[in-house]
Amino acid sequence: MENRVYYTENGSGWIKARAGDLSDIYRLLNFINARVWPFSQDGLGGELYKAHHLQTPRIYITEDENYDITATTVIDYDHYDMAPLEIEDYCTATIPELMSKLSPIFFFLLMKEITVDEAVYLIKRDMLLEFS
């Protein structure tokens, strides 16, 4: 199965407006895809299952001229059969939450309110908990 999470049309419009100048966004996407590994969790403090890395999405800008930022994960049905609750939580809660946490960083960068280095720093500090 394939799971995709997108930002709204506003986000793709902002990207389309900067289509000739996306090197900072691509650099940020490369960093995220290399370093951010979301935890799937039950939302009940581990009562149903322990938090763990279940899948890893790839976050990218679509190449269909819509310029959507999407998080896409391909999930084997055998994996779903073994852990359906965890997969469903991943699809409906974990990835939307990740995209929500990343949205201010993406859109501040797009609006040139922050630099790509500041965006990477925010992810390291707030999501990866690296204090360097």
N, CA, C and O atoms as a printed pandas DataFrame, in Angstrom:
     atom_number atom_name residue_name chain_id  residue_number  x_coord  y_coord  z_coord
0              1         N          MET        A               1    0.843   -1.170    0.000
1              2        CA          MET        A               1    0.000    0.000    0.000
2              3         C          MET        A               1    0.887    1.232    0.000
3              4         O          MET        A               1    2.059    1.173    0.372
4              5         N          GLU        A               2    0.312    2.342   -0.422
5              6        CA          GLU        A               2    1.052    3.600   -0.441
6              7         C          GLU        A               2    0.295    4.611    0.407
7              8         O          GLU        A               2   -0.913    4.789    0.251
8              9         N          ASN        A               3    1.013    5.264    1.298
9             10        CA          ASN        A               3    0.448    6.298    2.157
10            11         C          ASN        A               3    1.091    7.621    1.775
11            12         O          ASN        A               3    2.315    7.735    1.718
12            13         N          ARG        A               4    0.245    8.633    1.510
13            14        CA          ARG        A               4    0.759    9.966    1.181
14            15         C          ARG        A               4    0.074   11.002    2.046
15            16         O          ARG        A               4   -1.135   10.950    2.269
16            17         N          VAL        A               5    0.870   11.949    2.534
17            18        CA          VAL        A               5    0.351   13.079    3.294
18            19         C          VAL        A               5    0.873   14.339    2.602
19            20         O          VAL        A               5    2.070   14.474    2.346
20            21         N          TYR        A               6   -0.042   15.250    2.308
21            22        CA          TYR        A               6    0.287   16.492    1.596
22            23         C          TYR        A               6   -0.016   17.698    2.467
23            24         O          TYR        A               6   -0.786   17.619    3.424
24            25         N          TYR        A               7    0.609   18.820    2.116
25            26        CA          TYR        A               7    0.188   20.111    2.649
26            27         C          TYR        A               7   -0.952   20.631    1.778
27            28         O          TYR        A               7   -1.240   20.072    0.719
28            29         N          THR        A               8   -1.593   21.696    2.228
29            30        CA          THR        A               8   -2.708   22.259    1.481
30            31         C          THR        A               8   -2.240   22.894    0.176
31            32         O          THR        A               8   -1.043   22.992   -0.093
32            33         N          GLU        A               9   -3.198   23.315   -0.615
33            34        CA          GLU        A               9   -2.906   23.957   -1.881
34            35         C          GLU        A               9   -2.100   25.235   -1.713
35            36         O          GLU        A               9   -1.338   25.606   -2.606
36            37         N          ASN        A              10   -2.257   25.917   -0.577
37            38        CA          ASN        A              10   -1.469   27.128   -0.325
38            39         C          ASN        A              10    0.020   26.831   -0.406
39            40         O          ASN        A              10    0.777   27.578   -1.027
40            41         N          GLY        A              11    0.436   25.742    0.221
41            42        CA          GLY        A              11    1.848   25.369    0.219
42            43         C          GLY        A              11    2.373   25.129   -1.176
43            44         O          GLY        A              11    3.454   25.603   -1.524
44            45         N          SER        A              12    1.617   24.393   -1.985
45            46        CA          SER        A              12    2.080   24.126   -3.353
46            47         C          SER        A              12    2.113   25.411   -4.173
47            48         O          SER        A              12    2.963   25.558   -5.051
48            49         N          GLY        A              13    1.208   26.337   -3.903
49            50        CA          GLY        A              13    1.236   27.624   -4.595
50            51         C          GLY        A              13    2.487   28.415   -4.269
51            52         O          GLY        A              13    3.091   29.028   -5.149
52            53         N          TRP        A              14    2.879   28.401   -2.994
53            54        CA          TRP        A              14    4.100   29.112   -2.588
54            55         C          TRP        A              14    5.331   28.491   -3.238
55            56         O          TRP        A              14    6.255   29.198   -3.643
56            57         N          ILE        A              15    5.335   27.171   -3.332
57            58        CA          ILE        A              15    6.466   26.495   -3.972
58            59         C          ILE        A              15    6.487   26.814   -5.466
59            60         O          ILE        A              15    7.541   27.116   -6.024
60            61         N          LYS        A              16    5.329   26.746   -6.108
61            62        CA          LYS        A              16    5.248   27.033   -7.541
62            63         C          LYS        A              16    5.742   28.451   -7.834
63            64         O          LYS        A              16    6.402   28.680   -8.847
64            65         N          ALA        A              17    5.426   29.393   -6.959
65            66        CA          ALA        A              17    5.859   30.778   -7.150
66            67         C          ALA        A              17    7.377   30.912   -7.094
67            68         O          ALA        A              17    7.940   31.839   -7.678
68            69         N          ARG        A              18    8.044   29.994   -6.396
69            70        CA          ARG        A              18    9.512   30.023   -6.280
70            71         C          ARG        A              18   10.168   28.905   -7.074
71            72         O          ARG        A              18   11.308   28.539   -6.790
72            73         N          ALA        A              19    9.483   28.363   -8.047
73            74        CA          ALA        A              19    9.950   27.167   -8.761
74            75         C          ALA        A              19   11.371   27.285   -9.300
75            76         O          ALA        A              19   12.068   26.275   -9.397
76            77         N          GLY        A              20   11.812   28.467   -9.645
77            78        CA          GLY        A              20   13.166   28.624  -10.164
78            79         C          GLY        A              20   14.224   28.757   -9.084
79            80         O          GLY        A              20   15.414   28.823   -9.389
80            81         N          ASP        A              21   13.806   28.797   -7.820
81            82        CA          ASP        A              21   14.730   29.057   -6.713
82            83         C          ASP        A              21   14.403   28.152   -5.521
83            84         O          ASP        A              21   14.039   28.632   -4.447
84            85         N          LEU        A              22   14.536   26.856   -5.722
85            86        CA          LEU        A              22   14.173   25.904   -4.672
86            87         C          LEU        A              22   15.371   25.175   -4.083
87            88         O          LEU        A              22   15.193   24.169   -3.397
88            89         N          SER        A              23   16.568   25.646   -4.326
89            90        CA          SER        A              23   17.743   24.911   -3.849
90            91         C          SER        A              23   17.746   24.779   -2.331
91            92         O          SER        A              23   18.142   23.733   -1.817
92            93         N          ASP        A              24   17.317   25.803   -1.596
93            94        CA          ASP        A              24   17.278   25.707   -0.134
94            95         C          ASP        A              24   16.268   24.663    0.326
95            96         O          ASP        A              24   16.540   23.902    1.255
96            97         N          ILE        A              25   15.112   24.624   -0.315
97            98        CA          ILE        A              25   14.093   23.630    0.048
98            99         C          ILE        A              25   14.616   22.227   -0.246
99           100         O          ILE        A              25   14.452   21.323    0.573
100          101         N          TYR        A              26   15.247   22.036   -1.411
101          102        CA          TYR        A              26   15.796   20.720   -1.736
102          103         C          TYR        A              26   16.893   20.313   -0.746
103          104         O          TYR        A              26   16.985   19.146   -0.366
104          105         N          ARG        A              27   17.703   21.252   -0.340
105          106        CA          ARG        A              27   18.743   20.952    0.659
106          107         C          ARG        A              27   18.095   20.530    1.982
107          108         O          ARG        A              27   18.548   19.580    2.621
108          109         N          LEU        A              28   17.028   21.242    2.394
109          110        CA          LEU        A              28   16.324   20.881    3.623
110          111         C          LEU        A              28   15.665   19.508    3.500
111          112         O          LEU        A              28   15.738   18.703    4.429
112          113         N          LEU        A              29   15.026   19.234    2.370
113          114        CA          LEU        A              29   14.411   17.918    2.156
114          115         C          LEU        A              29   15.462   16.813    2.221
115          116         O          LEU        A              29   15.210   15.750    2.789
116          117         N          ASN        A              30   16.624   17.055    1.649
117          118        CA          ASN        A              30   17.702   16.068    1.700
118          119         C          ASN        A              30   18.117   15.792    3.145
119          120         O          ASN        A              30   18.307   14.638    3.529
120          121         N          PHE        A              31   18.255   16.844    3.940
121          122        CA          PHE        A              31   18.605   16.674    5.350
122          123         C          PHE        A              31   17.521   15.869    6.086
123          124         O          PHE        A              31   17.836   14.941    6.831
124          125         N          ILE        A              32   16.270   16.220    5.881
125          126        CA          ILE        A              32   15.166   15.520    6.554
126          127         C          ILE        A              32   15.153   14.048    6.169
127          128         O          ILE        A              32   15.039   13.183    7.038
128          129         N          ASN        A              33   15.268   13.756    4.887
129          130        CA          ASN        A              33   15.236   12.367    4.443
130          131         C          ASN        A              33   16.419   11.559    4.968
131          132         O          ASN        A              33   16.322   10.343    5.129
132          133         N          ALA        A              34   17.515   12.223    5.229
133          134        CA          ALA        A              34   18.701   11.525    5.749
134          135         C          ALA        A              34   18.665   11.351    7.263
135          136         O          ALA        A              34   19.250   10.398    7.778
136          137         N          ARG        A              35   17.988   12.253    7.999
137          138        CA          ARG        A              35   18.139   12.271    9.454
138          139         C          ARG        A              35   16.873   12.086   10.287
139          140         O          ARG        A              35   16.961   11.677   11.445
140          141         N          VAL        A              36   15.698   12.378    9.726
141          142        CA          VAL        A              36   14.472   12.340   10.541
142          143         C          VAL        A              36   13.780   10.987   10.375
143          144         O          VAL        A              36   13.352   10.612    9.283
144          145         N          TRP        A              37   13.684   10.269   11.495
145          146        CA          TRP        A              37   13.072    8.947   11.529
146          147         C          TRP        A              37   11.917    8.985   12.524
147          148         O          TRP        A              37   12.150    8.873   13.727
148          149         N          PRO        A              38   10.689    9.137   12.062
149          150        CA          PRO        A              38    9.570    9.297   13.005
150          151         C          PRO        A              38    9.265    8.028   13.790
151          152         O          PRO        A              38    9.371    6.915   13.275
152          153         N          PHE        A              39    8.883    8.225   15.054
153          154        CA          PHE        A              39    8.442    7.126   15.907
154          155         C          PHE        A              39    6.941    6.940   15.761
155          156         O          PHE        A              39    6.183    7.909   15.800
156          157         N          SER        A              40    6.516    5.704   15.593
157          158        CA          SER        A              40    5.102    5.365   15.684
158          159         C          SER        A              40    4.819    5.107   17.154
159          160         O          SER        A              40    5.614    4.459   17.834
160          161         N          GLN        A              41    3.691    5.609   17.654
161          162        CA          GLN        A              41    3.354    5.362   19.053
162          163         C          GLN        A              41    1.852    5.304   19.217
163          164         O          GLN        A              41    1.107    5.812   18.379
164          165         N          ASP        A              42    1.410    4.686   20.294
165          166        CA          ASP        A              42   -0.010    4.419   20.469
166          167         C          ASP        A              42   -0.824    5.589   21.005
167          168         O          ASP        A              42   -2.053    5.516   21.027
168          169         N          GLY        A              43   -0.181    6.652   21.431
169          170        CA          GLY        A              43   -0.911    7.780   21.980
170          171         C          GLY        A              43   -1.427    7.545   23.383
171          172         O          GLY        A              43   -2.081    8.416   23.957
172          173         N          LEU        A              44   -1.144    6.392   23.939
173          174        CA          LEU        A              44   -1.584    6.044   25.288
174          175         C          LEU        A              44   -0.416    5.792   26.219
175          176         O          LEU        A              44   -0.551    5.080   27.214
176          177         N          GLY        A              45    0.710    6.364   25.905
177          178        CA          GLY        A              45    1.879    6.201   26.761
178          179         C          GLY        A              45    2.429    4.793   26.801
179          180         O          GLY        A              45    2.974    4.368   27.820
180          181         N          GLY        A              46    2.295    4.067   25.712
181          182        CA          GLY        A              46    2.859    2.720   25.634
182          183         C          GLY        A              46    1.960    1.624   26.189
183          184         O          GLY        A              46    2.435    0.508   26.402
184          185         N          GLU        A              47    0.694    1.894   26.430
185          186        CA          GLU        A              47   -0.201    0.855   26.954
186          187         C          GLU        A              47   -0.535   -0.209   25.917
187          188         O          GLU        A              47   -0.698   -1.378   26.264
188          189         N          LEU        A              48   -0.640    0.185   24.640
189          190        CA          LEU        A              48   -0.955   -0.783   23.589
190          191         C          LEU        A              48    0.293   -1.390   22.979
191          192         O          LEU        A              48    0.366   -2.601   22.769
192          193         N          TYR        A              49    1.280   -0.542   22.694
193          194        CA          TYR        A              49    2.555   -1.009   22.153
194          195         C          TYR        A              49    3.606    0.068   22.388
195          196         O          TYR        A              49    3.271    1.242   22.550
196          197         N          LYS        A              50    4.841   -0.318   22.408
197          198        CA          LYS        A              50    5.951    0.602   22.654
198          199         C          LYS        A              50    6.243    1.427   21.396
199          200         O          LYS        A              50    6.063    0.954   20.274
200          201         N          ALA        A              51    6.690    2.647   21.599
201          202        CA          ALA        A              51    7.068    3.504   20.470
202          203         C          ALA        A              51    8.244    2.881   19.733
203          204         O          ALA        A              51    9.164    2.349   20.355
204          205         N          HIS        A              52    8.213    2.948   18.423
205          206        CA          HIS        A              52    9.294    2.378   17.628
206          207         C          HIS        A              52    9.293    2.976   16.232
207          208         O          HIS        A              52    8.314    3.587   15.805
208          209         N          HIS        A              53   10.397    2.794   15.530
209          210        CA          HIS        A              53   10.500    3.199   14.131
210          211         C          HIS        A              53    9.863    2.083   13.315
211          212         O          HIS        A              53   10.383    0.970   13.243
212          213         N          LEU        A              54    8.730    2.399   12.705
213          214        CA          LEU        A              54    7.999    1.378   11.962
214          215         C          LEU        A              54    8.299    1.450   10.466
215          216         O          LEU        A              54    8.650    0.451    9.839
216          217         N          GLN        A              55    8.156    2.621    9.924
217          218        CA          GLN        A              55    8.404    2.881    8.509
218          219         C          GLN        A              55    9.171    4.198    8.435
219          220         O          GLN        A              55    9.286    4.916    9.428
220          221         N          THR        A              56    9.681    4.501    7.278
221          222        CA          THR        A              56   10.327    5.785    7.074
222          223         C          THR        A              56    9.774    6.403    5.798
223          224         O          THR        A              56    9.901    5.824    4.720
224          225         N          PRO        A              57    9.153    7.589    5.917
225          226        CA          PRO        A              57    8.632    8.227    4.713
226          227         C          PRO        A              57    9.751    8.919    3.945
227          228         O          PRO        A              57   10.814    9.195    4.503
228          229         N          ARG        A              58    9.520    9.190    2.705
229          230        CA          ARG        A              58   10.373   10.049    1.903
230          231         C          ARG        A              58    9.559   11.308    1.680
231          232         O          ARG        A              58    8.410   11.241    1.243
232          233         N          ILE        A              59   10.137   12.434    1.972
233          234        CA          ILE        A              59    9.457   13.710    1.820
234          235         C          ILE        A              59   10.085   14.416    0.625
235          236         O          ILE        A              59   11.304   14.571    0.552
236          237         N          TYR        A              60    9.241   14.841   -0.307
237          238        CA          TYR        A              60    9.736   15.410   -1.551
238          239         C          TYR        A              60    8.707   16.349   -2.155
239          240         O          TYR        A              60    7.566   16.415   -1.697
240          241         N          ILE        A              61    9.119   17.075   -3.188
241          242        CA          ILE        A              61    8.217   17.911   -3.974
242          243         C          ILE        A              61    7.832   17.103   -5.203
243          244         O          ILE        A              61    8.699   16.598   -5.916
244          245         N          THR        A              62    6.536   16.981   -5.449
245          246        CA          THR        A              62    6.078   16.168   -6.574
246          247         C          THR        A              62    6.541   16.761   -7.897
247          248         O          THR        A              62    6.733   17.971   -8.021
248          249         N          GLU        A              63    6.714   15.898   -8.869
249          250        CA          GLU        A              63    7.201   16.284  -10.197
250          251         C          GLU        A              63    6.068   16.386  -11.211
251          252         O          GLU        A              63    6.311   16.320  -12.416
252          253         N          ASP        A              64    4.832   16.545  -10.738
253          254        CA          ASP        A              64    3.678   16.583  -11.639
254          255         C          ASP        A              64    3.192   17.998  -11.932
255          256         O          ASP        A              64    2.053   18.187  -12.358
256          257         N          GLU        A              65    4.039   18.982  -11.710
257          258        CA          GLU        A              65    3.746   20.400  -11.898
258          259         C          GLU        A              65    2.725   20.942  -10.902
259          260         O          GLU        A              65    2.244   22.064  -11.064
260          261         N          ASN        A              66    2.387   20.163   -9.875
261          262        CA          ASN        A              66    1.537   20.666   -8.791
262          263         C          ASN        A              66    2.379   21.199   -7.640
263          264         O          ASN        A              66    1.884   21.966   -6.814
264          265         N          TYR        A              67    3.641   20.802   -7.579
265          266        CA          TYR        A              67    4.594   21.275   -6.568
266          267         C          TYR        A              67    4.125   20.989   -5.143
267          268         O          TYR        A              67    4.312   21.815   -4.249
268          269         N          ASP        A              68    3.520   19.827   -4.929
269          270        CA          ASP        A              68    3.108   19.437   -3.581
270          271         C          ASP        A              68    4.307   18.934   -2.798
271          272         O          ASP        A              68    5.132   18.192   -3.331
272          273         N          ILE        A              69    4.409   19.334   -1.527
273          274        CA          ILE        A              69    5.345   18.678   -0.616
274          275         C          ILE        A              69    4.565   17.524   -0.020
275          276         O          ILE        A              69    3.513   17.725    0.588
276          277         N          THR        A              70    5.071   16.325   -0.191
277          278        CA          THR        A              70    4.373   15.137    0.281
278          279         C          THR        A              70    5.317   14.218    1.034
279          280         O          THR        A              70    6.509   14.136    0.737
280          281         N          ALA        A              71    4.758   13.535    2.006
281          282        CA          ALA        A              71    5.472   12.449    2.687
282          283         C          ALA        A              71    4.837   11.159    2.197
283          284         O          ALA        A              71    3.646   10.928    2.409
284          285         N          THR        A              72    5.621   10.326    1.547
285          286        CA          THR        A              72    5.104    9.092    0.964
286          287         C          THR        A              72    5.825    7.899    1.576
287          288         O          THR        A              72    7.043    7.904    1.751
288          289         N          THR        A              73    5.042    6.883    1.895
289          290        CA          THR        A              73    5.584    5.634    2.414
290          291         C          THR        A              73    4.935    4.477    1.680
291          292         O          THR        A              73    3.714    4.446    1.525
292          293         N          VAL        A              74    5.732    3.535    1.230
293          294        CA          VAL        A              74    5.216    2.304    0.652
294          295         C          VAL        A              74    5.311    1.237    1.736
295          296         O          VAL        A              74    6.376    1.006    2.309
296          297         N          ILE        A              75    4.172    0.587    2.008
297          298        CA          ILE        A              75    4.089   -0.371    3.116
298          299         C          ILE        A              75    3.667   -1.727    2.562
299          300         O          ILE        A              75    2.647   -1.850    1.884
300          301         N          ASP        A              76    4.461   -2.724    2.861
301          302        CA          ASP        A              76    4.161   -4.089    2.433
302          303         C          ASP        A              76    2.919   -4.600    3.173
303          304         O          ASP        A              76    2.801   -4.415    4.384
304          305         N          TYR        A              77    2.007   -5.233    2.458
305          306        CA          TYR        A              77    0.792   -5.753    3.101
306          307         C          TYR        A              77    1.107   -6.819    4.143
307          308         O          TYR        A              77    0.365   -6.964    5.114
308          309         N          ASP        A              78    2.192   -7.566    3.962
309          310        CA          ASP        A              78    2.586   -8.546    4.981
310          311         C          ASP        A              78    2.909   -7.838    6.294
311          312         O          ASP        A              78    2.570   -8.323    7.373
312          313         N          HIS        A              79    3.564   -6.692    6.188
313          314        CA          HIS        A              79    3.876   -5.911    7.385
314          315         C          HIS        A              79    2.578   -5.428    8.031
315          316         O          HIS        A              79    2.441   -5.453    9.254
316          317         N          TYR        A              80    1.635   -4.991    7.213
317          318        CA          TYR        A              80    0.336   -4.550    7.729
318          319         C          TYR        A              80   -0.371   -5.706    8.438
319          320         O          TYR        A              80   -0.956   -5.513    9.503
320          321         N          ASP        A              81   -0.320   -6.892    7.858
321          322        CA          ASP        A              81   -0.968   -8.063    8.481
322          323         C          ASP        A              81   -0.378   -8.372    9.852
323          324         O          ASP        A              81   -1.094   -8.821   10.747
324          325         N          MET        A              82    0.932   -8.135   10.025
325          326        CA          MET        A              82    1.591   -8.429   11.301
326          327         C          MET        A              82    1.328   -7.357   12.356
327          328         O          MET        A              82    1.286   -7.665   13.547
328          329         N          ALA        A              83    1.150   -6.100   11.938
329          330        CA          ALA        A              83    1.007   -5.004   12.904
330          331         C          ALA        A              83   -0.015   -3.978   12.403
331          332         O          ALA        A              83    0.342   -2.826   12.161
332          333         N          PRO        A              84   -1.266   -4.378   12.248
333          334        CA          PRO        A              84   -2.243   -3.456   11.654
334          335         C          PRO        A              84   -2.478   -2.181   12.466
335          336         O          PRO        A              84   -2.574   -1.100   11.886
336          337         N          LEU        A              85   -2.570   -2.283   13.771
337          338        CA          LEU        A              85   -2.812   -1.097   14.594
338          339         C          LEU        A              85   -1.661   -0.104   14.481
339          340         O          LEU        A              85   -1.880    1.099   14.338
340          341         N          GLU        A              86   -0.445   -0.610   14.545
341          342        CA          GLU        A              86    0.721    0.254   14.447
342          343         C          GLU        A              86    0.801    0.930   13.081
343          344         O          GLU        A              86    1.130    2.113   13.000
344          345         N          ILE        A              87    0.505    0.199   12.007
345          346        CA          ILE        A              87    0.522    0.764   10.661
346          347         C          ILE        A              87   -0.569    1.831   10.531
347          348         O          ILE        A              87   -0.331    2.902    9.974
348          349         N          GLU        A              88   -1.745    1.538   11.038
349          350        CA          GLU        A              88   -2.836    2.516   10.967
350          351         C          GLU        A              88   -2.495    3.778   11.751
351          352         O          GLU        A              88   -2.777    4.882   11.285
352          353         N          ASP        A              89   -1.895    3.641   12.932
353          354        CA          ASP        A              89   -1.466    4.815   13.696
354          355         C          ASP        A              89   -0.403    5.604   12.936
355          356         O          ASP        A              89   -0.419    6.835   12.928
356          357         N          TYR        A              90    0.506    4.895   12.308
357          358        CA          TYR        A              90    1.547    5.543   11.511
358          359         C          TYR        A              90    0.922    6.398   10.402
359          360         O          TYR        A              90    1.302    7.552   10.208
360          361         N          CYS        A              91   -0.046    5.812    9.677
361          362        CA          CYS        A              91   -0.671    6.499    8.538
362          363         C          CYS        A              91   -1.552    7.663    8.966
363          364         O          CYS        A              91   -1.576    8.696    8.297
364          365         N          THR        A              92   -2.274    7.513   10.066
365          366        CA          THR        A              92   -3.270    8.518   10.438
366          367         C          THR        A              92   -2.800    9.504   11.496
367          368         O          THR        A              92   -3.406   10.564   11.654
368          369         N          ALA        A              93   -1.732    9.181   12.224
369          370        CA          ALA        A              93   -1.277   10.075   13.298
370          371         C          ALA        A              93    0.190   10.453   13.180
371          372         O          ALA        A              93    0.520   11.638   13.215
372          373         N          THR        A              94    1.076    9.481   13.042
373          374        CA          THR        A              94    2.513    9.750   13.073
374          375         C          THR        A              94    2.963   10.661   11.941
375          376         O          THR        A              94    3.628   11.667   12.189
376          377         N          ILE        A              95    2.614   10.330   10.707
377          378        CA          ILE        A              95    3.086   11.123    9.568
378          379         C          ILE        A              95    2.379   12.479    9.497
379          380         O          ILE        A              95    3.043   13.482    9.236
380          381         N          PRO        A              96    1.065   12.554    9.718
381          382        CA          PRO        A              96    0.466   13.898    9.781
382          383         C          PRO        A              96    1.079   14.772   10.879
383          384         O          PRO        A              96    1.245   15.976   10.683
384          385         N          GLU        A              97    1.415   14.186   12.026
385          386        CA          GLU        A              97    2.057   14.954   13.099
386          387         C          GLU        A              97    3.444   15.429   12.671
387          388         O          GLU        A              97    3.817   16.572   12.937
388          389         N          LEU        A              98    4.203   14.566   12.015
389          390        CA          LEU        A              98    5.522   14.955   11.513
390          391         C          LEU        A              98    5.406   16.121   10.536
391          392         O          LEU        A              98    6.143   17.102   10.644
392          393         N          MET        A              99    4.488   16.016    9.592
393          394        CA          MET        A              99    4.305   17.085    8.616
394          395         C          MET        A              99    3.871   18.385    9.298
395          396         O          MET        A              99    4.272   19.474    8.887
396          397         N          SER        A             100    3.061   18.261   10.324
397          398        CA          SER        A             100    2.635   19.445   11.078
398          399         C          SER        A             100    3.825   20.107   11.763
399          400         O          SER        A             100    3.953   21.331   11.735
400          401         N          LYS        A             101    4.696   19.308   12.379
401          402        CA          LYS        A             101    5.882   19.859   13.045
402          403         C          LYS        A             101    6.845   20.515   12.053
403          404         O          LYS        A             101    7.509   21.499   12.381
404          405         N          LEU        A             102    6.915   19.968   10.847
405          406        CA          LEU        A             102    7.829   20.502    9.843
406          407         C          LEU        A             102    7.267   21.727    9.122
407          408         O          LEU        A             102    8.032   22.495    8.539
408          409         N          SER        A             103    5.963   21.922    9.149
409          410        CA          SER        A             103    5.362   22.974    8.325
410          411         C          SER        A             103    5.888   24.376    8.619
411          412         O          SER        A             103    6.172   25.101    7.666
412          413         N          PRO        A             104    6.038   24.810    9.880
413          414        CA          PRO        A             104    6.577   26.164   10.065
414          415         C          PRO        A             104    7.984   26.311    9.492
415          416         O          PRO        A             104    8.337   27.361    8.956
416          417         N          ILE        A             105    8.772   25.265    9.608
417          418        CA          ILE        A             105   10.140   25.309    9.104
418          419         C          ILE        A             105   10.144   25.420    7.580
419          420         O          ILE        A             105   10.851   26.256    7.017
420          421         N          PHE        A             106    9.346   24.568    6.909
421          422        CA          PHE        A             106    9.257   24.626    5.450
422          423         C          PHE        A             106    8.798   26.004    4.983
423          424         O          PHE        A             106    9.408   26.609    4.101
424          425         N          PHE        A             107    7.728   26.483    5.580
425          426        CA          PHE        A             107    7.112   27.686    5.041
426          427         C          PHE        A             107    7.856   28.952    5.445
427          428         O          PHE        A             107    7.843   29.927    4.693
428          429         N          PHE        A             108    8.501   28.971    6.604
429          430        CA          PHE        A             108    9.378   30.102    6.925
430          431         C          PHE        A             108   10.552   30.151    5.952
431          432         O          PHE        A             108   10.976   31.228    5.531
432          433         N          LEU        A             109   11.077   28.971    5.596
433          434        CA          LEU        A             109   12.161   28.923    4.622
434          435         C          LEU        A             109   11.670   29.399    3.251
435          436         O          LEU        A             109   12.353   30.178    2.585
436          437         N          LEU        A             110   10.508   28.941    2.835
437          438        CA          LEU        A             110    9.950   29.377    1.554
438          439         C          LEU        A             110    9.718   30.879    1.498
439          440         O          LEU        A             110    9.916   31.506    0.457
440          441         N          MET        A             111    9.299   31.455    2.620
441          442        CA          MET        A             111    9.026   32.891    2.671
442          443         C          MET        A             111   10.274   33.704    3.002
443          444         O          MET        A             111   10.215   34.919    3.192
444          445         N          LYS        A             112   11.419   32.994    3.067
445          446        CA          LYS        A             112   12.725   33.614    3.346
446          447         C          LYS        A             112   12.758   34.331    4.693
447          448         O          LYS        A             112   13.447   35.337    4.862
448          449         N          GLU        A             113   11.999   33.791    5.646
449          450        CA          GLU        A             113   12.030   34.305    7.021
450          451         C          GLU        A             113   13.206   33.706    7.794
451          452         O          GLU        A             113   13.691   34.296    8.759
452          453         N          ILE        A             114   13.662   32.513    7.350
453          454        CA          ILE        A             114   14.828   31.853    7.934
454          455         C          ILE        A             114   15.695   31.330    6.794
455          456         O          ILE        A             114   15.237   31.190    5.660
456          457         N          THR        A             115   16.952   31.045    7.116
457          458        CA          THR        A             115   17.863   30.442    6.134
458          459         C          THR        A             115   17.777   28.929    6.239
459          460         O          THR        A             115   17.200   28.403    7.191
460          461         N          VAL        A             116   18.341   28.237    5.279
461          462        CA          VAL        A             116   18.343   26.777    5.330
462          463         C          VAL        A             116   19.154   26.287    6.530
463          464         O          VAL        A             116   18.800   25.278    7.141
464          465         N          ASP        A             117   20.227   26.982    6.873
465          466        CA          ASP        A             117   21.017   26.582    8.041
466          467         C          ASP        A             117   20.206   26.740    9.328
467          468         O          ASP        A             117   20.302   25.909   10.231
468          469         N          GLU        A             118   19.413   27.799    9.409
469          470        CA          GLU        A             118   18.535   27.969   10.573
470          471         C          GLU        A             118   17.456   26.894   10.603
471          472         O          GLU        A             118   17.095   26.415   11.678
472          473         N          ALA        A             119   16.934   26.508    9.438
473          474        CA          ALA        A             119   15.929   25.442    9.364
474          475         C          ALA        A             119   16.508   24.114    9.860
475          476         O          ALA        A             119   15.869   23.404   10.637
476          477         N          VAL        A             120   17.704   23.789    9.412
477          478        CA          VAL        A             120   18.368   22.560    9.867
478          479         C          VAL        A             120   18.608   22.621   11.369
479          480         O          VAL        A             120   18.387   21.637   12.075
480          481         N          TYR        A             121   19.058   23.766   11.859
481          482        CA          TYR        A             121   19.274   23.931   13.297
482          483         C          TYR        A             121   17.975   23.680   14.074
483          484         O          TYR        A             121   17.998   22.996   15.097
484          485         N          LEU        A             122   16.849   24.220   13.606
485          486        CA          LEU        A             122   15.572   24.025   14.302
486          487         C          LEU        A             122   15.174   22.557   14.344
487          488         O          LEU        A             122   14.671   22.081   15.361
488          489         N          ILE        A             123   15.393   21.841   13.256
489          490        CA          ILE        A             123   15.081   20.409   13.247
490          491         C          ILE        A             123   15.992   19.661   14.204
491          492         O          ILE        A             123   15.535   18.803   14.959
492          493         N          LYS        A             124   17.280   19.985   14.176
493          494        CA          LYS        A             124   18.210   19.324   15.097
494          495         C          LYS        A             124   17.824   19.597   16.543
495          496         O          LYS        A             124   17.831   18.689   17.374
496          497         N          ARG        A             125   17.489   20.844   16.843
497          498        CA          ARG        A             125   17.172   21.229   18.225
498          499         C          ARG        A             125   15.822   20.687   18.689
499          500         O          ARG        A             125   15.725   20.103   19.769
500          501         N          ASP        A             126   14.787   20.877   17.879
501          502        CA          ASP        A             126   13.432   20.600   18.330
502          503         C          ASP        A             126   12.938   19.190   18.037
503          504         O          ASP        A             126   12.078   18.679   18.753
504          505         N          MET        A             127   13.467   18.554   16.998
505          506        CA          MET        A             127   12.980   17.226   16.629
506          507         C          MET        A             127   13.988   16.129   16.931
507          508         O          MET        A             127   13.619   15.055   17.404
508          509         N          LEU        A             128   15.248   16.393   16.662
509          510        CA          LEU        A             128   16.277   15.374   16.891
510          511         C          LEU        A             128   16.904   15.507   18.276
511          512         O          LEU        A             128   17.658   14.638   18.714
512          513         N          LEU        A             129   16.586   16.601   18.958
513          514        CA          LEU        A             129   17.081   16.886   20.308
514          515         C          LEU        A             129   18.610   16.883   20.392
515          516         O          LEU        A             129   19.204   16.413   21.362
516          517         N          GLU        A             130   19.216   17.427   19.340
517          518        CA          GLU        A             130   20.672   17.592   19.305
518          519         C          GLU        A             130   20.967   19.014   19.762
519          520         O          GLU        A             130   20.474   19.968   19.159
520          521         N          PHE        A             131   21.738   19.168   20.785
521          522        CA          PHE        A             131   22.030   20.485   21.356
522          523         C          PHE        A             131   23.475   20.847   21.107
523          524         O          PHE        A             131   24.289   20.856   22.030
524          525         N          SER        A             132   23.797   21.146   19.858
525          526        CA          SER        A             132   25.188   21.510   19.542
526          527         C          SER        A             132   25.273   22.929   19.063
527          528         O          SER        A             132   26.361   23.412   18.751
